[in-house]
């Protein structure tokens, strides 16, 4: 599964946090077996900038997500490491996964 983010700025450190919309479970992206859990130890999904299309960032998630609704918060990292409190207001989207297809709700 790919998550995409565009911006008019290049050279940024972009990351996201994903959670199930109706449950207090967050994607533990850095776990040995990434999964949705109540208390993730490494919830940051990191993005890389496309080498040709500047300002286009993408992240790959190897784990399939169950059908359902999810919230994705995408941050522009301001310091040496991700910090949702210090990194400002995220871009937020709701997505729906149906049979490994993703639809952006808003």
LINCOR-V745096 format. One record per backbone hydrogen bond with DSSP energy under -1.0 kcal/mol. CO is the residue of the C=O (numbers start at 1). NH is the residue of the N-H. If there is no record, write none. Layout:
BEGIN
co=CO nh=NH
co=CO nh=NH
END
This chain:
BEGIN
co=1 nh=61
co=3 nh=59
co=5 nh=57
co=13 nh=77
co=14 nh=47
co=15 nh=75
co=16 nh=45
co=17 nh=73
co=18 nh=27
co=19 nh=71
co=23 nh=25
co=25 nh=20
co=26 nh=37
co=27 nh=29
co=28 nh=31
co=35 nh=28
co=37 nh=26
co=42 nh=30
co=45 nh=16
co=48 nh=58
co=52 nh=54
co=53 nh=56
co=55 nh=7
co=56 nh=50
co=57 nh=5
co=58 nh=48
co=59 nh=3
co=68 nh=97
co=69 nh=21
co=70 nh=95
co=71 nh=19
co=72 nh=93
co=73 nh=17
co=74 nh=91
co=75 nh=15
co=83 nh=87
co=91 nh=74
co=93 nh=72
co=94 nh=105
co=94 nh=106
co=95 nh=70
co=96 nh=103
co=97 nh=68
co=98 nh=101
co=101 nh=98
co=103 nh=96
END
